[in-house]
Amino acid sequence: MSWLWAIIVGLVLGLIAKAILPGKQQIPLWLTTIFGIIGSILGNAVAAWIGVSDTRGIDWTRHLLQLIGAVVIVGVGDMLWTSMRGTRKQKA
């Protein structure tokens, strides 16, 4: 069941990250979900590293770190995706 939650959280974090980033991202929904999952894992690792992964109540710091990780991964992933596909429109 944890893999299902990872997909759901990855989708939600990826979509929020796409909404936060300026401009239009060219990555498809399935890749947004994967990048959201990777960002969530990255945020969890940072939270464990700084010692805030297990707190009483809602782990706001961990969730914020997961969102920051998703924004970074979606942003970098979008740049890589568009450079591989060549779909970024050039300014004249």
PyMOL Python script that loads the backbone (N, CA, C, O; Angstrom):
from pymol import cmd

cmd.read_pdbstr("""\
ATOM      1  N   MET A   1       0.808  -1.191   0.000  1.00  0.00           N
ATOM      2  CA  MET A   1       0.000   0.000   0.000  1.00  0.00           C
ATOM      3  C   MET A   1       0.853   1.257   0.000  1.00  0.00           C
ATOM      4  O   MET A   1       0.381   2.302  -0.448  1.00  0.00           O
ATOM      5  N   SER A   2       2.085   1.201   0.482  1.00  0.00           N
ATOM      6  CA  SER A   2       2.920   2.398   0.528  1.00  0.00           C
ATOM      7  C   SER A   2       3.295   2.894  -0.870  1.00  0.00           C
ATOM      8  O   SER A   2       3.502   4.093  -1.058  1.00  0.00           O
ATOM      9  N   TRP A   3       3.385   2.001  -1.845  1.00  0.00           N
ATOM     10  CA  TRP A   3       3.687   2.436  -3.210  1.00  0.00           C
ATOM     11  C   TRP A   3       2.553   3.262  -3.783  1.00  0.00           C
ATOM     12  O   TRP A   3       2.783   4.184  -4.566  1.00  0.00           O
ATOM     13  N   LEU A   4       1.310   2.930  -3.390  1.00  0.00           N
ATOM     14  CA  LEU A   4       0.162   3.702  -3.847  1.00  0.00           C
ATOM     15  C   LEU A   4       0.209   5.115  -3.281  1.00  0.00           C
ATOM     16  O   LEU A   4      -0.064   6.080  -3.996  1.00  0.00           O
ATOM     17  N   TRP A   5       0.554   5.244  -2.007  1.00  0.00           N
ATOM     18  CA  TRP A   5       0.680   6.571  -1.407  1.00  0.00           C
ATOM     19  C   TRP A   5       1.816   7.346  -2.036  1.00  0.00           C
ATOM     20  O   TRP A   5       1.714   8.560  -2.211  1.00  0.00           O
ATOM     21  N   ALA A   6       2.908   6.661  -2.382  1.00  0.00           N
ATOM     22  CA  ALA A   6       4.033   7.336  -3.033  1.00  0.00           C
ATOM     23  C   ALA A   6       3.599   7.931  -4.370  1.00  0.00           C
ATOM     24  O   ALA A   6       4.000   9.042  -4.715  1.00  0.00           O
ATOM     25  N   ILE A   7       2.780   7.194  -5.122  1.00  0.00           N
ATOM     26  CA  ILE A   7       2.293   7.698  -6.408  1.00  0.00           C
ATOM     27  C   ILE A   7       1.354   8.884  -6.203  1.00  0.00           C
ATOM     28  O   ILE A   7       1.448   9.885  -6.913  1.00  0.00           O
ATOM     29  N   ILE A   8       0.455   8.769  -5.237  1.00  0.00           N
ATOM     30  CA  ILE A   8      -0.496   9.856  -4.984  1.00  0.00           C
ATOM     31  C   ILE A   8       0.230  11.111  -4.511  1.00  0.00           C
ATOM     32  O   ILE A   8      -0.030  12.205  -5.010  1.00  0.00           O
ATOM     33  N   VAL A   9       1.136  10.958  -3.553  1.00  0.00           N
ATOM     34  CA  VAL A   9       1.898  12.102  -3.051  1.00  0.00           C
ATOM     35  C   VAL A   9       2.770  12.682  -4.151  1.00  0.00           C
ATOM     36  O   VAL A   9       2.890  13.902  -4.266  1.00  0.00           O
ATOM     37  N   GLY A  10       3.381  11.826  -4.961  1.00  0.00           N
ATOM     38  CA  GLY A  10       4.206  12.295  -6.072  1.00  0.00           C
ATOM     39  C   GLY A  10       3.405  13.097  -7.078  1.00  0.00           C
ATOM     40  O   GLY A  10       3.874  14.122  -7.572  1.00  0.00           O
ATOM     41  N   LEU A  11       2.196  12.638  -7.388  1.00  0.00           N
ATOM     42  CA  LEU A  11       1.335  13.364  -8.321  1.00  0.00           C
ATOM     43  C   LEU A  11       0.963  14.729  -7.755  1.00  0.00           C
ATOM     44  O   LEU A  11       1.059  15.741  -8.450  1.00  0.00           O
ATOM     45  N   VAL A  12       0.542  14.757  -6.501  1.00  0.00           N
ATOM     46  CA  VAL A  12       0.133  16.021  -5.886  1.00  0.00           C
ATOM     47  C   VAL A  12       1.314  16.985  -5.793  1.00  0.00           C
ATOM     48  O   VAL A  12       1.187  18.154  -6.159  1.00  0.00           O
ATOM     49  N   LEU A  13       2.461  16.506  -5.308  1.00  0.00           N
ATOM     50  CA  LEU A  13       3.633  17.378  -5.188  1.00  0.00           C
ATOM     51  C   LEU A  13       4.125  17.840  -6.551  1.00  0.00           C
ATOM     52  O   LEU A  13       4.531  18.991  -6.704  1.00  0.00           O
ATOM     53  N   GLY A  14       4.093  16.964  -7.534  1.00  0.00           N
ATOM     54  CA  GLY A  14       4.513  17.353  -8.883  1.00  0.00           C
ATOM     55  C   GLY A  14       3.617  18.424  -9.473  1.00  0.00           C
ATOM     56  O   GLY A  14       4.103  19.370 -10.092  1.00  0.00           O
ATOM     57  N   LEU A  15       2.307  18.283  -9.286  1.00  0.00           N
ATOM     58  CA  LEU A  15       1.378  19.294  -9.798  1.00  0.00           C
ATOM     59  C   LEU A  15       1.529  20.620  -9.068  1.00  0.00           C
ATOM     60  O   LEU A  15       1.460  21.679  -9.693  1.00  0.00           O
ATOM     61  N   ILE A  16       1.733  20.578  -7.756  1.00  0.00           N
ATOM     62  CA  ILE A  16       1.960  21.816  -7.009  1.00  0.00           C
ATOM     63  C   ILE A  16       3.263  22.465  -7.460  1.00  0.00           C
ATOM     64  O   ILE A  16       3.330  23.684  -7.617  1.00  0.00           O
ATOM     65  N   ALA A  17       4.295  21.655  -7.669  1.00  0.00           N
ATOM     66  CA  ALA A  17       5.578  22.190  -8.134  1.00  0.00           C
ATOM     67  C   ALA A  17       5.434  22.845  -9.503  1.00  0.00           C
ATOM     68  O   ALA A  17       6.012  23.904  -9.745  1.00  0.00           O
ATOM     69  N   LYS A  18       4.664  22.222 -10.407  1.00  0.00           N
ATOM     70  CA  LYS A  18       4.441  22.825 -11.721  1.00  0.00           C
ATOM     71  C   LYS A  18       3.684  24.140 -11.603  1.00  0.00           C
ATOM     72  O   LYS A  18       3.917  25.062 -12.385  1.00  0.00           O
ATOM     73  N   ALA A  19       2.782  24.235 -10.637  1.00  0.00           N
ATOM     74  CA  ALA A  19       2.033  25.472 -10.439  1.00  0.00           C
ATOM     75  C   ALA A  19       2.923  26.574  -9.853  1.00  0.00           C
ATOM     76  O   ALA A  19       2.718  27.752 -10.146  1.00  0.00           O
ATOM     77  N   ILE A  20       3.894  26.207  -9.042  1.00  0.00           N
ATOM     78  CA  ILE A  20       4.782  27.188  -8.426  1.00  0.00           C
ATOM     79  C   ILE A  20       5.798  27.724  -9.428  1.00  0.00           C
ATOM     80  O   ILE A  20       6.103  28.917  -9.427  1.00  0.00           O
ATOM     81  N   LEU A  21       6.320  26.850 -10.280  1.00  0.00           N
ATOM     82  CA  LEU A  21       7.340  27.265 -11.234  1.00  0.00           C
ATOM     83  C   LEU A  21       6.759  28.232 -12.266  1.00  0.00           C
ATOM     84  O   LEU A  21       5.641  28.033 -12.740  1.00  0.00           O
ATOM     85  N   PRO A  22       7.508  29.271 -12.614  1.00  0.00           N
ATOM     86  CA  PRO A  22       7.002  30.216 -13.614  1.00  0.00           C
ATOM     87  C   PRO A  22       7.046  29.614 -15.019  1.00  0.00           C
ATOM     88  O   PRO A  22       7.890  28.768 -15.314  1.00  0.00           O
ATOM     89  N   GLY A  23       6.150  30.049 -15.862  1.00  0.00           N
ATOM     90  CA  GLY A  23       6.113  29.566 -17.239  1.00  0.00           C
ATOM     91  C   GLY A  23       5.404  28.232 -17.351  1.00  0.00           C
ATOM     92  O   GLY A  23       4.874  27.697 -16.377  1.00  0.00           O
ATOM     93  N   LYS A  24       5.411  27.713 -18.568  1.00  0.00           N
ATOM     94  CA  LYS A  24       4.754  26.435 -18.842  1.00  0.00           C
ATOM     95  C   LYS A  24       5.815  25.344 -18.921  1.00  0.00           C
ATOM     96  O   LYS A  24       6.791  25.465 -19.662  1.00  0.00           O
ATOM     97  N   GLN A  25       5.616  24.288 -18.157  1.00  0.00           N
ATOM     98  CA  GLN A  25       6.526  23.162 -18.213  1.00  0.00           C
ATOM     99  C   GLN A  25       6.067  22.211 -19.323  1.00  0.00           C
ATOM    100  O   GLN A  25       4.870  22.025 -19.542  1.00  0.00           O
ATOM    101  N   GLN A  26       7.020  21.624 -20.005  1.00  0.00           N
ATOM    102  CA  GLN A  26       6.742  20.778 -21.160  1.00  0.00           C
ATOM    103  C   GLN A  26       6.653  19.289 -20.821  1.00  0.00           C
ATOM    104  O   GLN A  26       6.382  18.476 -21.705  1.00  0.00           O
ATOM    105  N   ILE A  27       6.875  18.921 -19.564  1.00  0.00           N
ATOM    106  CA  ILE A  27       6.921  17.504 -19.212  1.00  0.00           C
ATOM    107  C   ILE A  27       5.506  16.924 -19.126  1.00  0.00           C
ATOM    108  O   ILE A  27       4.572  17.614 -18.718  1.00  0.00           O
ATOM    109  N   PRO A  28       5.353  15.653 -19.512  1.00  0.00           N
ATOM    110  CA  PRO A  28       4.033  15.018 -19.432  1.00  0.00           C
ATOM    111  C   PRO A  28       3.665  14.677 -17.985  1.00  0.00           C
ATOM    112  O   PRO A  28       4.505  14.731 -17.087  1.00  0.00           O
ATOM    113  N   LEU A  29       2.401  14.328 -17.779  1.00  0.00           N
ATOM    114  CA  LEU A  29       1.882  14.054 -16.434  1.00  0.00           C
ATOM    115  C   LEU A  29       2.598  12.882 -15.767  1.00  0.00           C
ATOM    116  O   LEU A  29       2.880  12.932 -14.570  1.00  0.00           O
ATOM    117  N   TRP A  30       2.894  11.833 -16.526  1.00  0.00           N
ATOM    118  CA  TRP A  30       3.551  10.678 -15.921  1.00  0.00           C
ATOM    119  C   TRP A  30       4.941  11.051 -15.411  1.00  0.00           C
ATOM    120  O   TRP A  30       5.377  10.546 -14.377  1.00  0.00           O
ATOM    121  N   LEU A  31       5.637  11.932 -16.129  1.00  0.00           N
ATOM    122  CA  LEU A  31       6.964  12.352 -15.701  1.00  0.00           C
ATOM    123  C   LEU A  31       6.873  13.325 -14.529  1.00  0.00           C
ATOM    124  O   LEU A  31       7.748  13.336 -13.664  1.00  0.00           O
ATOM    125  N   THR A  32       5.829  14.134 -14.496  1.00  0.00           N
ATOM    126  CA  THR A  32       5.578  15.013 -13.354  1.00  0.00           C
ATOM    127  C   THR A  32       5.397  14.187 -12.086  1.00  0.00           C
ATOM    128  O   THR A  32       5.914  14.547 -11.028  1.00  0.00           O
ATOM    129  N   THR A  33       4.666  13.087 -12.189  1.00  0.00           N
ATOM    130  CA  THR A  33       4.444  12.205 -11.042  1.00  0.00           C
ATOM    131  C   THR A  33       5.756  11.589 -10.570  1.00  0.00           C
ATOM    132  O   THR A  33       6.032  11.546  -9.371  1.00  0.00           O
ATOM    133  N   ILE A  34       6.554  11.116 -11.506  1.00  0.00           N
ATOM    134  CA  ILE A  34       7.846  10.511 -11.144  1.00  0.00           C
ATOM    135  C   ILE A  34       8.755  11.541 -10.492  1.00  0.00           C
ATOM    136  O   ILE A  34       9.409  11.250  -9.490  1.00  0.00           O
ATOM    137  N   PHE A  35       8.799  12.749 -11.057  1.00  0.00           N
ATOM    138  CA  PHE A  35       9.621  13.803 -10.463  1.00  0.00           C
ATOM    139  C   PHE A  35       9.101  14.195  -9.083  1.00  0.00           C
ATOM    140  O   PHE A  35       9.892  14.507  -8.193  1.00  0.00           O
ATOM    141  N   GLY A  36       7.783  14.184  -8.894  1.00  0.00           N
ATOM    142  CA  GLY A  36       7.207  14.461  -7.579  1.00  0.00           C
ATOM    143  C   GLY A  36       7.601  13.405  -6.560  1.00  0.00           C
ATOM    144  O   GLY A  36       7.893  13.729  -5.409  1.00  0.00           O
ATOM    145  N   ILE A  37       7.611  12.148  -6.973  1.00  0.00           N
ATOM    146  CA  ILE A  37       8.033  11.058  -6.086  1.00  0.00           C
ATOM    147  C   ILE A  37       9.499  11.226  -5.713  1.00  0.00           C
ATOM    148  O   ILE A  37       9.867  11.075  -4.548  1.00  0.00           O
ATOM    149  N   ILE A  38      10.337  11.538  -6.699  1.00  0.00           N
ATOM    150  CA  ILE A  38      11.767  11.731  -6.430  1.00  0.00           C
ATOM    151  C   ILE A  38      11.970  12.926  -5.503  1.00  0.00           C
ATOM    152  O   ILE A  38      12.794  12.867  -4.591  1.00  0.00           O
ATOM    153  N   GLY A  39      11.230  14.003  -5.726  1.00  0.00           N
ATOM    154  CA  GLY A  39      11.322  15.168  -4.853  1.00  0.00           C
ATOM    155  C   GLY A  39      10.886  14.860  -3.439  1.00  0.00           C
ATOM    156  O   GLY A  39      11.472  15.363  -2.480  1.00  0.00           O
ATOM    157  N   SER A  40       9.857  14.034  -3.302  1.00  0.00           N
ATOM    158  CA  SER A  40       9.393  13.622  -1.989  1.00  0.00           C
ATOM    159  C   SER A  40      10.462  12.808  -1.264  1.00  0.00           C
ATOM    160  O   SER A  40      10.699  13.003  -0.072  1.00  0.00           O
ATOM    161  N   ILE A  41      11.095  11.909  -1.980  1.00  0.00           N
ATOM    162  CA  ILE A  41      12.172  11.102  -1.389  1.00  0.00           C
ATOM    163  C   ILE A  41      13.339  11.997  -0.982  1.00  0.00           C
ATOM    164  O   ILE A  41      13.919  11.823   0.090  1.00  0.00           O
ATOM    165  N   LEU A  42      13.678  12.955  -1.846  1.00  0.00           N
ATOM    166  CA  LEU A  42      14.748  13.897  -1.539  1.00  0.00           C
ATOM    167  C   LEU A  42      14.411  14.721  -0.296  1.00  0.00           C
ATOM    168  O   LEU A  42      15.262  14.907   0.574  1.00  0.00           O
ATOM    169  N   GLY A  43      13.183  15.210  -0.211  1.00  0.00           N
ATOM    170  CA  GLY A  43      12.754  15.974   0.960  1.00  0.00           C
ATOM    171  C   GLY A  43      12.782  15.146   2.234  1.00  0.00           C
ATOM    172  O   GLY A  43      13.169  15.646   3.290  1.00  0.00           O
ATOM    173  N   ASN A  44      12.376  13.892   2.146  1.00  0.00           N
ATOM    174  CA  ASN A  44      12.435  13.001   3.311  1.00  0.00           C
ATOM    175  C   ASN A  44      13.874  12.772   3.756  1.00  0.00           C
ATOM    176  O   ASN A  44      14.159  12.734   4.953  1.00  0.00           O
ATOM    177  N   ALA A  45      14.785  12.619   2.789  1.00  0.00           N
ATOM    178  CA  ALA A  45      16.195  12.407   3.125  1.00  0.00           C
ATOM    179  C   ALA A  45      16.776  13.632   3.821  1.00  0.00           C
ATOM    180  O   ALA A  45      17.505  13.502   4.804  1.00  0.00           O
ATOM    181  N   VAL A  46      16.458  14.817   3.315  1.00  0.00           N
ATOM    182  CA  VAL A  46      16.953  16.048   3.949  1.00  0.00           C
ATOM    183  C   VAL A  46      16.352  16.196   5.350  1.00  0.00           C
ATOM    184  O   VAL A  46      17.051  16.590   6.283  1.00  0.00           O
ATOM    185  N   ALA A  47      15.067  15.885   5.499  1.00  0.00           N
ATOM    186  CA  ALA A  47      14.422  15.969   6.811  1.00  0.00           C
ATOM    187  C   ALA A  47      15.088  15.022   7.809  1.00  0.00           C
ATOM    188  O   ALA A  47      15.295  15.385   8.966  1.00  0.00           O
ATOM    189  N   ALA A  48      15.419  13.820   7.368  1.00  0.00           N
ATOM    190  CA  ALA A  48      16.105  12.871   8.255  1.00  0.00           C
ATOM    191  C   ALA A  48      17.516  13.368   8.573  1.00  0.00           C
ATOM    192  O   ALA A  48      18.006  13.196   9.690  1.00  0.00           O
ATOM    193  N   TRP A  49      18.156  13.978   7.592  1.00  0.00           N
ATOM    194  CA  TRP A  49      19.517  14.459   7.777  1.00  0.00           C
ATOM    195  C   TRP A  49      19.588  15.586   8.801  1.00  0.00           C
ATOM    196  O   TRP A  49      20.531  15.654   9.590  1.00  0.00           O
ATOM    197  N   ILE A  50      18.582  16.480   8.789  1.00  0.00           N
ATOM    198  CA  ILE A  50      18.609  17.586   9.748  1.00  0.00           C
ATOM    199  C   ILE A  50      17.843  17.253  11.033  1.00  0.00           C
ATOM    200  O   ILE A  50      17.787  18.072  11.950  1.00  0.00           O
ATOM    201  N   GLY A  51      17.260  16.063  11.100  1.00  0.00           N
ATOM    202  CA  GLY A  51      16.652  15.583  12.337  1.00  0.00           C
ATOM    203  C   GLY A  51      15.214  15.999  12.576  1.00  0.00           C
ATOM    204  O   GLY A  51      14.789  16.078  13.729  1.00  0.00           O
ATOM    205  N   VAL A  52      14.452  16.268  11.530  1.00  0.00           N
ATOM    206  CA  VAL A  52      13.053  16.668  11.707  1.00  0.00           C
ATOM    207  C   VAL A  52      12.079  15.697  11.036  1.00  0.00           C
ATOM    208  O   VAL A  52      10.933  16.056  10.764  1.00  0.00           O
ATOM    209  N   SER A  53      12.523  14.490  10.775  1.00  0.00           N
ATOM    210  CA  SER A  53      11.656  13.550  10.062  1.00  0.00           C
ATOM    211  C   SER A  53      10.576  12.953  10.953  1.00  0.00           C
ATOM    212  O   SER A  53       9.494  12.622  10.469  1.00  0.00           O
ATOM    213  N   ASP A  54      10.850  12.813  12.235  1.00  0.00           N
ATOM    214  CA  ASP A  54       9.850  12.268  13.164  1.00  0.00           C
ATOM    215  C   ASP A  54       9.557  13.282  14.262  1.00  0.00           C
ATOM    216  O   ASP A  54      10.338  13.454  15.198  1.00  0.00           O
ATOM    217  N   THR A  55       8.424  13.942  14.129  1.00  0.00           N
ATOM    218  CA  THR A  55       7.997  14.895  15.141  1.00  0.00           C
ATOM    219  C   THR A  55       6.580  14.532  15.556  1.00  0.00           C
ATOM    220  O   THR A  55       5.893  13.784  14.860  1.00  0.00           O
ATOM    221  N   ARG A  56       6.152  15.059  16.676  1.00  0.00           N
ATOM    222  CA  ARG A  56       4.769  14.816  17.100  1.00  0.00           C
ATOM    223  C   ARG A  56       3.845  15.717  16.302  1.00  0.00           C
ATOM    224  O   ARG A  56       4.160  16.881  16.056  1.00  0.00           O
ATOM    225  N   GLY A  57       2.729  15.188  15.908  1.00  0.00           N
ATOM    226  CA  GLY A  57       1.773  15.981  15.137  1.00  0.00           C
ATOM    227  C   GLY A  57       2.102  15.950  13.652  1.00  0.00           C
ATOM    228  O   GLY A  57       2.685  14.991  13.146  1.00  0.00           O
ATOM    229  N   ILE A  58       1.721  17.009  12.975  1.00  0.00           N
ATOM    230  CA  ILE A  58       1.950  17.099  11.531  1.00  0.00           C
ATOM    231  C   ILE A  58       3.384  17.562  11.295  1.00  0.00           C
ATOM    232  O   ILE A  58       3.854  18.512  11.921  1.00  0.00           O
ATOM    233  N   ASP A  59       4.062  16.886  10.396  1.00  0.00           N
ATOM    234  CA  ASP A  59       5.457  17.199  10.084  1.00  0.00           C
ATOM    235  C   ASP A  59       5.522  18.293   9.022  1.00  0.00           C
ATOM    236  O   ASP A  59       5.841  18.020   7.865  1.00  0.00           O
ATOM    237  N   TRP A  60       5.220  19.528   9.412  1.00  0.00           N
ATOM    238  CA  TRP A  60       5.185  20.624   8.439  1.00  0.00           C
ATOM    239  C   TRP A  60       6.539  20.848   7.795  1.00  0.00           C
ATOM    240  O   TRP A  60       6.616  21.109   6.595  1.00  0.00           O
ATOM    241  N   THR A  61       7.605  20.750   8.570  1.00  0.00           N
ATOM    242  CA  THR A  61       8.943  20.961   8.022  1.00  0.00           C
ATOM    243  C   THR A  61       9.267  19.903   6.978  1.00  0.00           C
ATOM    244  O   THR A  61       9.807  20.217   5.918  1.00  0.00           O
ATOM    245  N   ARG A  62       8.940  18.659   7.272  1.00  0.00           N
ATOM    246  CA  ARG A  62       9.200  17.577   6.312  1.00  0.00           C
ATOM    247  C   ARG A  62       8.390  17.784   5.037  1.00  0.00           C
ATOM    248  O   ARG A  62       8.903  17.583   3.936  1.00  0.00           O
ATOM    249  N   HIS A  63       7.128  18.186   5.181  1.00  0.00           N
ATOM    250  CA  HIS A  63       6.293  18.418   3.999  1.00  0.00           C
ATOM    251  C   HIS A  63       6.813  19.585   3.168  1.00  0.00           C
ATOM    252  O   HIS A  63       6.788  19.529   1.939  1.00  0.00           O
ATOM    253  N   LEU A  64       7.277  20.629   3.819  1.00  0.00           N
ATOM    254  CA  LEU A  64       7.852  21.764   3.101  1.00  0.00           C
ATOM    255  C   LEU A  64       9.116  21.346   2.358  1.00  0.00           C
ATOM    256  O   LEU A  64       9.336  21.754   1.217  1.00  0.00           O
ATOM    257  N   LEU A  65       9.946  20.531   3.009  1.00  0.00           N
ATOM    258  CA  LEU A  65      11.160  20.035   2.354  1.00  0.00           C
ATOM    259  C   LEU A  65      10.815  19.131   1.169  1.00  0.00           C
ATOM    260  O   LEU A  65      11.514  19.155   0.156  1.00  0.00           O
ATOM    261  N   GLN A  66       9.758  18.341   1.279  1.00  0.00           N
ATOM    262  CA  GLN A  66       9.320  17.515   0.161  1.00  0.00           C
ATOM    263  C   GLN A  66       8.877  18.387  -1.009  1.00  0.00           C
ATOM    264  O   GLN A  66       9.200  18.098  -2.161  1.00  0.00           O
ATOM    265  N   LEU A  67       8.142  19.445  -0.716  1.00  0.00           N
ATOM    266  CA  LEU A  67       7.689  20.358  -1.769  1.00  0.00           C
ATOM    267  C   LEU A  67       8.870  21.068  -2.426  1.00  0.00           C
ATOM    268  O   LEU A  67       8.910  21.197  -3.650  1.00  0.00           O
ATOM    269  N   ILE A  68       9.822  21.525  -1.631  1.00  0.00           N
ATOM    270  CA  ILE A  68      11.017  22.167  -2.191  1.00  0.00           C
ATOM    271  C   ILE A  68      11.772  21.183  -3.073  1.00  0.00           C
ATOM    272  O   ILE A  68      12.231  21.541  -4.157  1.00  0.00           O
ATOM    273  N   GLY A  69      11.900  19.945  -2.612  1.00  0.00           N
ATOM    274  CA  GLY A  69      12.554  18.919  -3.432  1.00  0.00           C
ATOM    275  C   GLY A  69      11.824  18.692  -4.736  1.00  0.00           C
ATOM    276  O   GLY A  69      12.455  18.543  -5.783  1.00  0.00           O
ATOM    277  N   ALA A  70      10.496  18.662  -4.691  1.00  0.00           N
ATOM    278  CA  ALA A  70       9.717  18.458  -5.912  1.00  0.00           C
ATOM    279  C   ALA A  70       9.869  19.634  -6.861  1.00  0.00           C
ATOM    280  O   ALA A  70       9.970  19.435  -8.071  1.00  0.00           O
ATOM    281  N   VAL A  71       9.887  20.857  -6.340  1.00  0.00           N
ATOM    282  CA  VAL A  71      10.063  22.033  -7.196  1.00  0.00           C
ATOM    283  C   VAL A  71      11.423  21.981  -7.886  1.00  0.00           C
ATOM    284  O   VAL A  71      11.527  22.254  -9.082  1.00  0.00           O
ATOM    285  N   VAL A  72      12.455  21.635  -7.141  1.00  0.00           N
ATOM    286  CA  VAL A  72      13.806  21.557  -7.725  1.00  0.00           C
ATOM    287  C   VAL A  72      13.863  20.464  -8.792  1.00  0.00           C
ATOM    288  O   VAL A  72      14.367  20.696  -9.891  1.00  0.00           O
ATOM    289  N   ILE A  73      13.353  19.279  -8.476  1.00  0.00           N
ATOM    290  CA  ILE A  73      13.421  18.160  -9.406  1.00  0.00           C
ATOM    291  C   ILE A  73      12.565  18.425 -10.644  1.00  0.00           C
ATOM    292  O   ILE A  73      12.998  18.129 -11.757  1.00  0.00           O
ATOM    293  N   VAL A  74      11.371  18.971 -10.479  1.00  0.00           N
ATOM    294  CA  VAL A  74      10.518  19.279 -11.634  1.00  0.00           C
ATOM    295  C   VAL A  74      11.168  20.354 -12.500  1.00  0.00           C
ATOM    296  O   VAL A  74      11.143  20.260 -13.727  1.00  0.00           O
ATOM    297  N   GLY A  75      11.748  21.372 -11.872  1.00  0.00           N
ATOM    298  CA  GLY A  75      12.420  22.427 -12.636  1.00  0.00           C
ATOM    299  C   GLY A  75      13.602  21.904 -13.435  1.00  0.00           C
ATOM    300  O   GLY A  75      13.724  22.189 -14.626  1.00  0.00           O
ATOM    301  N   VAL A  76      14.466  21.146 -12.792  1.00  0.00           N
ATOM    302  CA  VAL A  76      15.631  20.575 -13.474  1.00  0.00           C
ATOM    303  C   VAL A  76      15.183  19.535 -14.507  1.00  0.00           C
ATOM    304  O   VAL A  76      15.702  19.491 -15.622  1.00  0.00           O
ATOM    305  N   GLY A  77      14.225  18.710 -14.125  1.00  0.00           N
ATOM    306  CA  GLY A  77      13.726  17.687 -15.049  1.00  0.00           C
ATOM    307  C   GLY A  77      13.086  18.286 -16.280  1.00  0.00           C
ATOM    308  O   GLY A  77      13.234  17.745 -17.375  1.00  0.00           O
ATOM    309  N   ASP A  78      12.371  19.402 -16.125  1.00  0.00           N
ATOM    310  CA  ASP A  78      11.770  20.065 -17.271  1.00  0.00           C
ATOM    311  C   ASP A  78      12.842  20.603 -18.209  1.00  0.00           C
ATOM    312  O   ASP A  78      12.716  20.493 -19.429  1.00  0.00           O
ATOM    313  N   MET A  79      13.896  21.184 -17.645  1.00  0.00           N
ATOM    314  CA  MET A  79      14.990  21.678 -18.491  1.00  0.00           C
ATOM    315  C   MET A  79      15.651  20.531 -19.252  1.00  0.00           C
ATOM    316  O   MET A  79      15.939  20.660 -20.442  1.00  0.00           O
ATOM    317  N   LEU A  80      15.889  19.419 -18.575  1.00  0.00           N
ATOM    318  CA  LEU A  80      16.493  18.265 -19.249  1.00  0.00           C
ATOM    319  C   LEU A  80      15.564  17.694 -20.320  1.00  0.00           C
ATOM    320  O   LEU A  80      16.005  17.358 -21.419  1.00  0.00           O
ATOM    321  N   TRP A  81      14.267  17.587 -19.988  1.00  0.00           N
ATOM    322  CA  TRP A  81      13.282  17.047 -20.932  1.00  0.00           C
ATOM    323  C   TRP A  81      13.216  17.899 -22.199  1.00  0.00           C
ATOM    324  O   TRP A  81      13.225  17.370 -23.311  1.00  0.00           O
ATOM    325  N   THR A  82      13.152  19.216 -22.025  1.00  0.00           N
ATOM    326  CA  THR A  82      13.032  20.091 -23.187  1.00  0.00           C
ATOM    327  C   THR A  82      14.327  20.136 -23.986  1.00  0.00           C
ATOM    328  O   THR A  82      14.286  20.278 -25.208  1.00  0.00           O
ATOM    329  N   SER A  83      15.476  20.019 -23.325  1.00  0.00           N
ATOM    330  CA  SER A  83      16.730  20.013 -24.078  1.00  0.00           C
ATOM    331  C   SER A  83      16.894  18.714 -24.862  1.00  0.00           C
ATOM    332  O   SER A  83      17.463  18.716 -25.953  1.00  0.00           O
ATOM    333  N   MET A  84      16.397  17.604 -24.312  1.00  0.00           N
ATOM    334  CA  MET A  84      16.470  16.334 -25.036  1.00  0.00           C
ATOM    335  C   MET A  84      15.486  16.304 -26.190  1.00  0.00           C
ATOM    336  O   MET A  84      15.791  15.762 -27.252  1.00  0.00           O
ATOM    337  N   ARG A  85      14.306  16.882 -25.992  1.00  0.00           N
ATOM    338  CA  ARG A  85      13.265  16.886 -27.014  1.00  0.00           C
ATOM    339  C   ARG A  85      13.404  18.039 -27.992  1.00  0.00           C
ATOM    340  O   ARG A  85      12.902  17.963 -29.113  1.00  0.00           O
ATOM    341  N   GLY A  86      14.080  19.108 -27.582  1.00  0.00           N
ATOM    342  CA  GLY A  86      14.215  20.277 -28.432  1.00  0.00           C
ATOM    343  C   GLY A  86      12.923  21.028 -28.618  1.00  0.00           C
ATOM    344  O   GLY A  86      12.689  21.603 -29.681  1.00  0.00           O
ATOM    345  N   THR A  87      12.054  21.035 -27.580  1.00  0.00           N
ATOM    346  CA  THR A  87      10.736  21.662 -27.724  1.00  0.00           C
ATOM    347  C   THR A  87      10.668  23.060 -27.130  1.00  0.00           C
ATOM    348  O   THR A  87       9.624  23.706 -27.226  1.00  0.00           O
ATOM    349  N   ARG A  88      11.731  23.548 -26.528  1.00  0.00           N
ATOM    350  CA  ARG A  88      11.699  24.888 -25.949  1.00  0.00           C
ATOM    351  C   ARG A  88      11.706  25.908 -27.079  1.00  0.00           C
ATOM    352  O   ARG A  88      12.542  25.837 -27.980  1.00  0.00           O
ATOM    353  N   LYS A  89      10.789  26.842 -27.031  1.00  0.00           N
ATOM    354  CA  LYS A  89      10.692  27.863 -28.074  1.00  0.00           C
ATOM    355  C   LYS A  89      11.768  28.917 -27.843  1.00  0.00           C
ATOM    356  O   LYS A  89      11.948  29.411 -26.730  1.00  0.00           O
ATOM    357  N   GLN A  90      12.467  29.244 -28.898  1.00  0.00           N
ATOM    358  CA  GLN A  90      13.517  30.237 -28.838  1.00  0.00           C
ATOM    359  C   GLN A  90      12.929  31.634 -28.966  1.00  0.00           C
ATOM    360  O   GLN A  90      12.008  31.855 -29.752  1.00  0.00           O
ATOM    361  N   LYS A  91      13.461  32.578 -28.194  1.00  0.00           N
ATOM    362  CA  LYS A  91      13.023  33.964 -28.312  1.00  0.00           C
ATOM    363  C   LYS A  91      13.745  34.601 -29.488  1.00  0.00           C
ATOM    364  O   LYS A  91      14.935  34.371 -29.702  1.00  0.00           O
ATOM    365  N   ALA A  92      13.020  35.394 -30.234  1.00  0.00           N
ATOM    366  CA  ALA A  92      13.605  36.019 -31.426  1.00  0.00           C
ATOM    367  C   ALA A  92      14.408  37.232 -31.103  1.00  0.00           C
ATOM    368  O   ALA A  92      14.961  37.863 -32.004  1.00  0.00           O
TER     369      ALA A  92
END
""", "prot")
cmd.dss("prot")
cmd.show_as("cartoon", "prot")
cmd.util.cbc("prot")
cmd.orient("prot")
